[in-house]
Amino acid sequence: MTTGTALSATQLAAAVDAVQAWIDRRQRAMLAHLHSCIHSPAQLHVLGVLREVGPITVSTLAARLAISPPSTSAIVDRMVDAGLVGRARSEEDRRIVTVWVTPEGEAALEEAIGGRREMLQRVLGQLDATELADTVRVLQRLERALDEAPPAT
């Protein structure tokens, strides 16, 4: 639920343009950093998903990545060879393969995204207490709005 006065179409368009431009700049900066890493963006994405959800099956990973199970298996094979993820077959059902992030994978992910937390501390540390509280409040409200938004058609 929103409060306050309604926005005009012009105000809303200007806000959308400003937020989209900010997102685009941050994405370009992040991608430039990721491409400078020794691991591919696809491998870093896999590591991020595995870190987020913990050990999962290859088929579940494929669904989370929105790619085919054979493509996922190929990425996992390369990542196992590189020591980034571990893999084990179920003793009960040999068709089920579970994967997880290894300590080497955690280190690679930290290296790739490393500095982000410190950068955020530096940037957010420049805000006063009111600005910081407002930032957190707005981010939480945006997250709720995204959760409440009807699916795109």
N, C-alpha and C positions, 0 to 999 in steps of 0.2 A: 504494500500500500504506500502511495506517495503522499507527501504533504507539501504545503506551499502552493504557490501560484503555478498555473499551467504554463508550459513553455510554448512559444510560438514555433511555427514550422522553421522559421529562419534561425531561431536560437538553437533548436534541436539539430538542424543541419550543420551549423557551425560547431556544435559540440561533437557531433559524429566525425566531422572532418578533423578536428583537433585530436581526438582520441585515436582515430585511425592513423593519422600521421605519426603520432607518438608510438603506436604499436609497430608500425612499419619501420621506424628508425631503430627501435629496440631489437626487432627481428633481424634486421640487416647486421647490426652490431654482433648479435649472438651468433648468427650464421658465419660471419667472418671469423669469429673466434673458434667456432666448432670446426671450420674447414682448415684451421691452422693446427688442429690436433692430429695425432698419428692414427687415431681410430676414426672410422667413417661415421658420418652422422647417423646412418642406419644402426650401426653397432651401439652408438651412444644412446639412441632411442630405445633399443632393446634393453640395455643396462638400466635405463631410467624406469622402464616399465617393470622390470624384474625387481628393482629396488623398491618400487612402490607397492607391488602386490605380493612380493615374496616368491618362494618356489611355486612354479605353476607348470602345467603340462604344455608341451609344444603346441598342441591344438588350441589351448586357451590363449597362449601367447600369440599365435597366428590371428585369432579372432581380435585380440586387443590391438594388434598392429594393423589389422584390416588388410592382410596379405595372405596368400595361399599357404597351406601347411608345408608343401614342398619348398617354397621360397624361404619360409621360416626355418625349416630344417637345414637348409644350405647356410643361412646366416649363423645359426647355432653351431653347425659343424666348424665353421671358420673361427667362431668365438671360443669354442672348446679348445681347438688347436692353439689359439693365442693365449689360453689360460684365463680368459675373461669370465667364462661361465662354466659351471659344472653341469653334468647331465647324468641321469641314472634311469634305468628301465625298472618298471614295477616288477616285483617278484611274482605278484598275483596275476598280472596281465602284461605280458612282454610288449604289447602294442603301445602301452602308456609310457611316455618318456617325460620325466620332470626335469626342469632346468632351474638354475639359481645363479645368483651373482657370486663369484669367488672374491676373496680379498683383493686379488689383482684387478678384477673388474671394478670393485669399489674404488680402488686407487685411480684407475683410468677415468672413471666418471668424475671423481673429485677433481682430478687434474683438468678435465675438460670444462667443468662448470665452476672450478675453483675460483675463488676470488669474488664470486657473486654475493655471498653472504657478507663478506668484508666490504664490498662496494656498496651494498644496501645499507650497511651500518654507517659508512661514511656519508652517503647521500641523505639518509633519514636523520642522521645526527645534525644536519644543517637546519632542520626544521625546529621550530619551537614546540613546546608541549601541546599547544592548541592545534597547530598545523599537523602535527603527528597524529593526534587523536582524530582530527577530521579526515586525514588520509586513511587511517584504519577503518573508520566508520564508512567512508565512501566505498572502499574496496569491499567491505562486508556487504554493503547494500547492493553493489554491482553483482556480487556473487549470488545473492538471493534473487535478484532480477533475472539473472541468467537461468537459475534453477526454475523460476516460475514462468519463464517465457514459453509460449507455445512453440512446438517444433516448426521449423521452416518447411514450407511447402514447395 
